Amino acid sequence: MHVFELGQYKELNITPEAMFTDADLDIAVTEALNNISYQWAKKNKPAEKGDEVIVSINAQYDGIAVPELFMSNFKYTIGDPKILKEFKNAIGKKAGENFEMDITISPNNPVDRVAGKLIHFLGTIHEVLPFKKVKMSNNIARKIDPTISSVSTLKSKLRQVITANALQSIRKDNLKAVLDGIIAHATYELDQDEVNKVCEMVIETTKQNIISGNSFGKSPNFMFLQDLDAYSYADCKSLAERTILEKLVVDEVIRQEKIYNVPIKPDKLF
């Protein structure tokens, strides 16, 4: 069983998190808008000279695949003088689209069966990384979010989301500062068996988050999952102790202030 004594918890000298200004919001909205434009362009903008592209390349000679010449996730800049001019055929194509190239391989190529031969290449664009900044337009804004009518509407929506997220972050930081102050004045001895149980739950939750957060069809790193207990035990134990302490603080404040009738769920606060 945990041993916990609250100590002084009123009139603590706690400095609240600073509020953001309208200027801060304007900067955040502009940055978000630029990022959205860039992410949209990667999948929707036709490639131009100067853009970087990420492509996969397949090769055939006389209708037969030449896997030695295949390339996966090859990145290059369109128009780079160090790249064969045929790679400019990507111009005008966007993510998911193909372009073709016919290239005569050098007679000195180590692959004897293609040395000196005219090889047909098929490129598939995965992403276009714009060289120039893509300016958000009403048309692009509507494609990104069909529920809005203009860039102004998108900015307003972003401002609301950023404001809500910032306020939530400030509230979270202020709550942490309050709990830090209260815990600093408390005396306690935690039941290590209970700490270990919570720590195991934290580790298991972390593993599940890694698996469920996996994207793009990639296999999760099972070596990392297996070693998570050993590598992250100290961090998980610290989080387990903090979780227990926060609940003890809330429970004790509720008891001392006699606010049992408030429909509060302390475990949902953090």
C-alpha positions in Angstrom: 0.0 0.0 0.0 1.2 3.5 -0.8 2.0 5.9 2.1 1.1 9.4 1.1 0.7 12.7 3.0 -0.4 15.7 0.9 1.3 18.6 2.8 0.8 22.2 1.9 -1.1 22.6 -1.4 -2.8 26.0 -1.2 -1.2 29.4 -2.2 1.7 27.8 -3.9 3.9 30.1 -5.9 3.3 28.7 -9.4 4.1 30.7 -12.6 1.4 30.0 -15.2 2.3 29.2 -18.8 2.4 32.3 -21.0 -0.5 32.8 -23.3 0.0 33.2 -27.0 -0.6 36.4 -28.9 -2.4 37.2 -32.1 1.0 37.6 -33.7 1.9 34.1 -32.6 -1.3 32.8 -34.1 -0.7 34.6 -37.4 2.8 33.0 -37.7 1.5 29.5 -36.7 -1.3 29.8 -39.3 1.1 30.9 -42.0 3.5 28.0 -41.2 0.6 25.5 -41.2 -0.7 26.8 -44.5 2.8 26.5 -46.1 3.1 23.0 -44.8 -0.3 22.0 -46.1 0.6 23.4 -49.5 3.9 21.5 -49.6 2.3 18.2 -48.6 -0.4 18.7 -51.2 2.2 19.4 -53.9 4.1 16.3 -53.1 1.2 14.2 -54.4 -0.6 16.5 -56.8 1.8 18.9 -58.4 3.2 18.1 -61.9 6.9 18.0 -61.8 8.9 20.9 -63.2 12.6 21.6 -63.9 14.3 22.2 -60.6 11.9 20.0 -58.6 13.2 16.9 -56.8 11.4 13.7 -57.5 11.4 10.3 -55.9 10.9 7.5 -58.4 11.1 3.8 -58.9 12.7 2.6 -62.2 12.1 -0.7 -64.0 14.2 -1.7 -67.0 13.5 -4.0 -70.0 15.6 -5.2 -72.9 13.7 -6.8 -75.8 10.7 -7.3 -73.6 12.6 -9.1 -70.8 13.1 -7.5 -67.4 16.6 -6.4 -66.4 16.5 -6.3 -62.6 20.2 -5.3 -62.4 19.1 -1.9 -63.6 16.0 -1.5 -61.4 16.0 1.4 -58.9 13.7 1.9 -55.9 13.0 5.3 -54.3 15.6 7.0 -56.4 15.7 10.8 -55.7 17.1 13.3 -58.2 16.7 16.9 -59.3 15.1 17.4 -62.7 17.6 19.2 -64.9 20.6 18.2 -62.9 23.5 18.1 -65.4 24.9 15.1 -63.7 21.8 13.1 -64.5 21.0 11.7 -68.0 18.9 14.1 -70.0 16.2 11.4 -70.5 15.3 11.7 -66.8 13.7 15.1 -67.7 10.8 13.0 -69.1 9.4 13.2 -65.6 8.4 16.8 -66.3 4.6 17.2 -66.3 4.1 14.0 -64.4 2.8 13.8 -60.8 2.8 11.2 -58.0 1.4 7.9 -59.2 2.1 8.6 -62.9 4.7 7.0 -65.2 7.2 8.3 -67.7 9.3 6.4 -70.2 13.0 6.6 -71.2 15.0 4.8 -73.9 18.7 4.9 -72.9 21.7 3.3 -74.6 23.8 1.6 -72.0 27.6 2.2 -72.0 29.5 -0.6 -73.7 31.6 -0.7 -70.5 28.7 -1.6 -68.3 29.5 -4.7 -66.2 26.2 -6.3 -67.1 27.2 -8.0 -70.3 23.7 -8.7 -71.6 22.8 -5.0 -71.7 26.2 -3.4 -72.4 25.9 -1.2 -75.5 22.2 -2.0 -75.8 19.2 0.3 -76.0 17.2 -0.3 -72.8 13.6 0.8 -72.2 13.0 2.2 -68.7 9.7 2.9 -67.0 9.7 5.4 -64.2 7.0 5.7 -61.6 6.8 8.9 -59.6 6.2 8.6 -55.9 6.6 12.2 -54.8 7.4 15.6 -56.2 9.4 17.8 -53.9 8.8 21.4 -55.2 11.8 23.6 -55.7 9.6 26.7 -55.6 7.1 27.5 -52.9 3.6 26.4 -53.9 1.2 29.3 -53.1 -2.1 28.2 -51.7 -5.0 29.0 -54.0 -8.8 28.8 -53.5 -8.8 25.9 -56.0 -6.1 24.0 -54.0 -7.8 24.8 -50.7 -11.1 23.3 -52.0 -9.3 20.2 -53.2 -7.7 19.7 -49.8 -11.0 20.3 -47.9 -14.2 20.2 -49.9 -16.1 21.7 -47.0 -14.4 25.1 -47.4 -14.8 27.7 -50.1 -11.6 29.7 -50.1 -8.1 30.2 -48.6 -9.6 32.6 -46.1 -12.0 29.9 -44.9 -9.1 27.5 -44.6 -7.1 30.0 -42.6 -10.0 30.6 -40.3 -10.4 26.9 -39.8 -6.7 26.4 -39.1 -6.7 29.3 -36.7 -9.5 27.7 -34.7 -7.7 24.3 -34.6 -4.4 25.8 -33.7 -6.0 27.9 -30.9 -7.7 24.9 -29.5 -4.5 22.9 -29.5 -2.5 25.7 -28.0 -5.0 26.2 -25.2 -5.1 22.5 -24.5 -1.3 22.4 -24.4 -1.2 25.4 -22.0 -3.8 23.8 -19.8 -1.8 20.6 -19.7 1.5 22.5 -18.8 -0.3 24.5 -16.1 -1.8 21.4 -14.7 1.6 19.8 -14.6 3.1 22.8 -12.9 0.3 22.7 -10.2 0.9 18.9 -9.7 4.7 19.5 -9.6 4.2 22.1 -6.9 1.9 19.9 -4.8 4.0 16.8 -5.1 7.1 18.8 -4.1 5.4 19.6 -0.7 4.1 16.0 -0.2 5.7 13.1 1.6 5.2 9.6 0.2 6.5 6.1 -0.1 5.2 4.2 -3.1 4.3 0.5 -3.0 6.9 -0.9 -5.4 4.8 -3.9 -6.3 2.1 -1.5 -7.5 4.7 0.6 -9.3 5.9 -2.5 -11.1 2.3 -3.4 -12.1 1.7 0.0 -13.6 5.1 0.0 -15.2 4.2 -3.3 -17.0 1.0 -1.7 -18.2 2.9 1.3 -19.5 5.3 -0.9 -21.4 2.5 -3.0 -22.9 0.6 0.2 -23.9 3.8 1.5 -25.6 4.2 -1.7 -27.5 0.6 -1.6 -28.7 1.0 2.1 -29.8 4.1 1.2 -31.8 2.2 -1.6 -33.6 -1.1 0.3 -34.1 0.9 3.4 -35.2 2.7 1.4 -37.9 2.0 2.8 -41.3 2.6 2.2 -45.0 2.4 -1.5 -44.6 5.8 -1.7 -43.0 6.5 -4.5 -40.5 7.0 -3.3 -37.0 10.5 -3.6 -35.5 10.0 -6.7 -33.4 13.6 -6.6 -32.2 12.8 -3.2 -30.7 9.6 -4.4 -29.2 11.4 -7.3 -27.6 14.1 -5.0 -26.1 11.6 -2.3 -25.0 11.4 -3.7 -21.5 15.1 -3.5 -20.9 15.9 -0.3 -22.8 12.9 1.8 -21.6 12.3 0.4 -18.1 13.7 3.4 -16.3 11.5 5.8 -18.3 8.4 3.6 -18.0 9.0 3.3 -14.2 9.3 7.0 -13.9 6.0 7.5 -15.8 4.3 4.8 -13.7 5.4 6.6 -10.5 4.2 9.9 -11.8 0.8 8.4 -12.8 0.4 7.0 -9.3 1.4 10.2 -7.6 -1.0 12.3 -9.7 -3.9 10.0 -8.7 -2.9 10.1 -5.1 -2.8 13.9 -5.2 -6.2 14.2 -6.8 -7.8 11.7 -4.5 -6.4 13.4 -1.4 -7.4 16.9 -2.5 -10.9 15.5 -3.1 -10.9 14.0 0.4 -9.7 17.0 2.2 -11.9 19.5 0.3 -14.9 17.2 0.7 -15.9 17.3 -2.9 -17.0 13.7 -3.2 -20.3 14.8 -4.9 -18.5 16.2 -8.0 -18.8 13.6 -10.8 -15.1 13.6 -11.5 -12.9 10.8 -12.8 -9.3 11.5 -11.7 -7.9 8.7 -13.9 -9.2 10.6 -17.0 -7.5 13.9 -16.1 -4.1 12.9 -17.2 
